[in-house]
Amino acid sequence: MSKLDTWMPLYIGDYLADTMHLQGAEHGAYLLLLMHYWRNGPLPDDDKVLAGIARIKRREWDNEVGPTVRAFFAIQDDGRLHQKRMDEEKMRAENLSEKRRAAANVRHKPKPTTPSNGPIHDMQMHSNEDAIAQQLDTHARTCASASPSQSQRTEERKERGNPAGSSRAHTRTPARGKALPEDWHPNGQAFALADSLGLDPEDVTTEATKMRDWARHRGEAGKDWDARFANWLRKEAADRQRFRKPPKRTLAEEWNLPSFLHPDSDGITPVMPNRGLLS
């Protein structure tokens, strides 16, 4: 069994964005069909077989689950149910697996050995070793005879943080990140955070659209767009709380009237409990 049969990519943000309208049974059926698709290819256009793959009774498939789940697939010329995203992911995974297999074969291929040329080869080896030893000895004597002023200048450059022979220190600027991907969608954590902040799923979709437009217009780049969107949702919830209008006060509350006075349609009619109207 290959690794492609035991592993399947699942982009949680994309999945939740496309399946917010599904019920629990429909989620289970759809995922089982995707797993079968990944291991065996496009699905057969047969409701009996599809219901068996989804582990659902035929009547429930025909009347409830089947019509909804079938909308995610399309019949192609081969008479089978295809899904464009699944076909692209399978092709990408197969190509990557083939490249890795070829690279592994090259890496583990035995290297050709060069036979020794006898006495001439040994003499060349000794000659190279003598030359290298002579170069090292010359370099050591040169370093030992370095003038004090030169050594002092070298130490001063090190203390300033500059390498020897360099006029200034090299600093690395931090990476800005990358632009917002075209296929970015809010993930499940974003919907959970929105629920805890009192926002609806529709608010999450609306705010995601706002952030996409903002990022593309400004040319923004980031390292973690999911974290930035979480902060975006928190700010939106805080703004709504800050600008929320207070509940309208009643006329009795505005005038700070005693509790036994009750407003009616004609104005204020003073009423004493158990004592009737006041004259």
C-alpha positions as CSV (number, residue, x, y, z in Angstrom):
1,M,0.0,0.0,0.0
2,S,1.5,3.3,-1.1
3,K,1.5,6.5,1.0
4,L,-1.2,8.0,-1.3
5,D,-3.6,5.3,-0.1
6,T,-3.0,6.1,3.6
7,W,-3.0,10.0,3.4
8,M,-5.3,12.5,1.9
9,P,-5.0,16.4,2.1
10,L,-8.0,18.1,3.8
11,Y,-8.0,21.9,3.8
12,I,-10.3,22.5,6.7
13,G,-11.0,26.2,5.9
14,D,-12.0,25.4,2.3
15,Y,-14.1,22.4,3.4
16,L,-16.0,24.3,6.1
17,A,-16.6,27.2,3.7
18,D,-18.2,24.9,1.1
19,T,-20.2,22.7,3.5
20,M,-21.7,25.1,6.0
21,H,-25.2,24.0,4.8
22,L,-24.7,20.3,5.4
23,Q,-26.2,18.3,8.3
24,G,-24.3,15.7,10.2
25,A,-25.3,12.7,8.1
26,E,-24.4,14.6,4.9
27,H,-21.0,15.5,6.3
28,G,-20.3,11.8,7.0
29,A,-21.4,10.7,3.6
30,Y,-19.5,13.4,1.7
31,L,-16.2,12.6,3.6
32,L,-16.6,8.9,3.0
33,L,-17.1,9.5,-0.7
34,L,-14.0,11.8,-0.9
35,M,-11.9,9.1,0.8
36,H,-13.1,6.5,-1.7
37,Y,-12.5,8.9,-4.5
38,W,-8.9,9.5,-3.3
39,R,-8.0,5.8,-3.2
40,N,-10.0,4.5,-6.2
41,G,-10.6,7.5,-8.5
42,P,-13.8,9.0,-9.8
43,L,-17.1,7.6,-8.4
44,P,-19.6,5.5,-10.3
45,D,-22.9,7.1,-11.3
46,D,-24.9,4.5,-9.4
47,D,-27.0,5.5,-6.3
48,K,-26.9,2.0,-4.9
49,V,-23.2,1.9,-5.0
50,L,-22.9,5.5,-3.6
51,A,-25.2,4.7,-0.7
52,G,-23.1,1.7,0.1
53,I,-19.9,3.7,0.1
54,A,-21.5,6.4,2.3
55,R,-22.8,3.7,4.7
56,I,-26.4,5.0,4.4
57,K,-29.6,3.2,3.7
58,R,-30.9,3.5,0.1
59,R,-34.1,5.2,1.1
60,E,-32.3,7.8,3.2
61,W,-29.8,8.4,0.3
62,D,-32.6,8.8,-2.3
63,N,-34.8,11.1,-0.2
64,E,-32.4,13.1,2.0
65,V,-28.7,12.8,1.7
66,G,-28.1,11.8,-2.0
67,P,-29.4,14.9,-3.8
68,T,-27.4,17.3,-1.5
69,V,-24.1,15.4,-1.7
70,R,-24.3,14.7,-5.5
71,A,-24.2,18.5,-6.0
72,F,-20.5,18.4,-5.2
73,F,-19.7,16.1,-8.2
74,A,-20.3,16.3,-12.0
75,I,-20.6,13.6,-14.6
76,Q,-17.8,13.6,-17.2
77,D,-17.4,11.9,-20.6
78,D,-16.3,8.7,-19.0
79,G,-19.7,8.4,-17.3
80,R,-18.3,8.7,-13.8
81,L,-18.7,11.4,-11.1
82,H,-15.7,13.8,-11.0
83,Q,-14.7,16.7,-8.7
84,K,-12.2,19.2,-10.1
85,R,-10.5,19.9,-6.8
86,M,-10.0,16.2,-6.0
87,D,-8.6,15.5,-9.5
88,E,-6.1,18.4,-9.1
89,E,-5.0,17.3,-5.7
90,K,-4.5,13.6,-6.8
91,M,-2.5,14.7,-9.8
92,R,-0.3,17.0,-7.6
93,A,0.3,14.3,-5.1
94,E,1.2,11.7,-7.7
95,N,3.6,14.0,-9.5
96,L,5.3,14.9,-6.1
97,S,5.6,11.2,-5.2
98,E,7.2,10.4,-8.6
99,K,9.7,13.2,-8.2
100,R,10.7,12.1,-4.7
101,R,11.0,8.5,-5.9
102,A,13.3,9.6,-8.8
103,A,15.4,11.7,-6.4
104,A,15.8,8.8,-4.0
105,N,16.9,6.5,-6.8
106,V,19.6,9.0,-7.8
107,R,20.7,9.6,-4.2
108,H,21.1,5.9,-3.4
109,K,22.7,5.0,-6.8
110,P,26.3,3.6,-6.1
111,K,29.0,6.0,-7.1
112,P,31.6,4.7,-9.6
113,T,35.0,4.0,-8.1
114,T,38.3,5.2,-9.7
115,P,41.1,2.5,-9.6
116,S,44.5,3.4,-8.3
117,N,47.2,4.0,-10.9
118,G,49.9,2.3,-8.9
119,P,53.2,3.9,-7.9
120,I,52.6,7.1,-10.0
121,H,49.3,7.7,-8.2
122,D,50.9,7.2,-4.8
123,M,53.7,9.7,-5.6
124,Q,51.1,12.3,-6.7
125,M,49.2,11.8,-3.4
126,H,52.4,12.3,-1.3
127,S,53.4,15.4,-3.4
128,N,49.9,17.0,-2.8
129,E,50.2,16.3,0.9
130,D,53.7,17.9,1.1
131,A,52.4,21.0,-0.8
132,I,49.5,21.4,1.6
133,A,51.7,21.0,4.7
134,Q,54.1,23.7,3.3
135,Q,51.2,26.1,2.7
136,L,50.0,25.6,6.3
137,D,53.5,26.2,7.7
138,T,53.9,29.4,5.7
139,H,50.5,30.7,6.8
140,A,51.3,30.0,10.5
141,R,54.6,32.0,10.3
142,T,52.9,34.9,8.6
143,C,50.2,35.1,11.3
144,A,52.9,34.9,14.1
145,S,54.8,37.8,12.6
146,A,51.8,40.1,12.3
147,S,52.5,43.6,13.6
148,P,50.8,44.7,16.9
149,S,49.0,47.6,15.2
150,Q,47.4,45.2,12.7
151,S,46.3,42.8,15.4
152,Q,44.9,45.7,17.5
153,R,42.9,47.0,14.5
154,T,41.5,43.6,14.0
155,E,40.3,43.4,17.6
156,E,38.8,46.8,17.4
157,R,36.8,45.8,14.3
158,K,35.6,42.7,16.2
159,E,34.5,44.8,19.2
160,R,32.5,47.0,16.9
161,G,30.7,44.0,15.5
162,N,32.4,44.3,12.0
163,P,34.2,41.3,10.5
164,A,37.9,41.7,9.5
165,G,38.3,43.5,6.2
166,S,34.7,44.8,6.2
167,S,33.8,48.5,6.5
168,R,30.4,48.0,8.0
169,A,28.2,45.3,9.7
170,H,25.8,43.3,7.5
171,T,22.3,43.2,9.0
172,R,19.5,40.9,7.9
173,T,16.2,42.5,7.4
174,P,13.3,40.4,8.6
175,A,11.0,38.9,6.0
176,R,7.7,40.6,5.5
177,G,5.7,37.5,4.8
178,K,3.6,36.7,1.8
179,A,0.5,38.1,0.2
180,L,-2.9,36.8,1.1
181,P,-3.4,33.6,-1.0
182,E,-6.2,33.6,-3.6
183,D,-7.7,30.4,-2.1
184,W,-7.7,31.6,1.5
185,H,-10.9,31.0,3.5
186,P,-11.7,31.3,7.2
187,N,-10.9,28.0,9.1
188,G,-12.9,26.3,11.7
189,Q,-11.2,28.1,14.5
190,A,-12.3,31.4,13.0
191,F,-16.0,30.3,13.1
192,A,-15.6,29.1,16.7
193,L,-14.0,32.4,17.8
194,A,-16.8,34.3,16.1
195,D,-19.4,32.3,18.0
196,S,-17.6,33.1,21.3
197,L,-17.6,36.8,20.3
198,G,-21.3,36.9,19.5
199,L,-20.9,37.0,15.7
200,D,-22.9,34.9,13.2
201,P,-21.4,32.7,10.5
202,E,-22.6,35.2,8.0
203,D,-20.5,37.9,9.8
204,V,-17.5,35.7,9.4
205,T,-18.0,35.5,5.6
206,T,-18.6,39.2,5.4
207,E,-15.6,40.1,7.4
208,A,-13.4,37.7,5.4
209,T,-14.5,39.5,2.2
210,K,-13.6,42.8,3.8
211,M,-10.1,41.6,4.8
212,R,-9.4,40.2,1.3
213,D,-10.4,43.5,-0.4
214,W,-8.3,45.5,2.2
215,A,-5.2,43.3,1.8
216,R,-5.3,43.3,-2.0
217,H,-5.9,47.1,-2.2
218,R,-3.1,47.9,0.3
219,G,-0.7,45.2,-1.0
220,E,-0.4,43.8,2.5
221,A,1.8,40.8,3.3
222,G,1.7,38.6,6.4
223,K,3.2,35.5,7.9
224,D,0.0,34.1,9.5
225,W,-3.2,35.2,7.8
226,D,-5.4,33.0,10.0
227,A,-4.1,34.8,13.1
228,R,-4.5,38.2,11.5
229,F,-8.2,37.3,10.7
230,A,-8.7,36.3,14.3
231,N,-7.6,39.7,15.4
232,W,-9.8,41.3,12.7
233,L,-12.8,39.5,14.2
234,R,-11.9,40.6,17.7
235,K,-11.7,44.2,16.6
236,E,-15.0,44.0,14.8
237,A,-16.7,42.6,17.9
238,A,-15.2,45.3,20.0
239,D,-16.4,48.0,17.6
240,R,-19.9,46.7,17.6
241,Q,-19.9,46.6,21.4
242,R,-18.5,50.2,21.6
243,F,-21.0,51.7,19.2
244,R,-24.0,49.8,20.3
245,K,-27.0,52.1,21.2
246,P,-28.2,51.8,24.8
247,P,-31.8,50.6,25.3
248,K,-34.4,53.3,25.1
249,R,-35.5,54.5,28.6
250,T,-39.2,54.7,29.4
251,L,-40.8,58.0,30.3
252,A,-41.0,57.1,34.0
253,E,-37.3,56.3,34.0
254,E,-36.5,59.6,32.3
255,W,-38.5,61.6,34.9
256,N,-37.3,59.4,37.8
257,L,-40.9,58.8,38.9
258,P,-41.8,56.6,41.9
259,S,-42.7,53.0,41.1
260,F,-46.4,53.5,41.8
261,L,-46.8,55.9,38.9
262,H,-47.5,54.2,35.6
263,P,-47.6,56.0,32.2
264,D,-50.7,55.4,30.0
265,S,-51.5,56.5,26.5
266,D,-52.8,59.9,27.4
267,G,-49.8,60.9,29.6
268,I,-49.1,60.3,33.3
269,T,-52.0,59.1,35.4
270,P,-51.0,58.8,39.1
271,V,-52.3,55.6,40.6
272,M,-52.0,54.6,44.3
273,P,-52.0,50.9,44.9
274,N,-55.3,49.7,46.4
275,R,-56.5,53.3,46.8
276,G,-57.8,54.2,43.3
277,L,-57.2,57.5,41.4
278,L,-56.0,60.6,43.1
279,S,-58.2,63.7,42.6
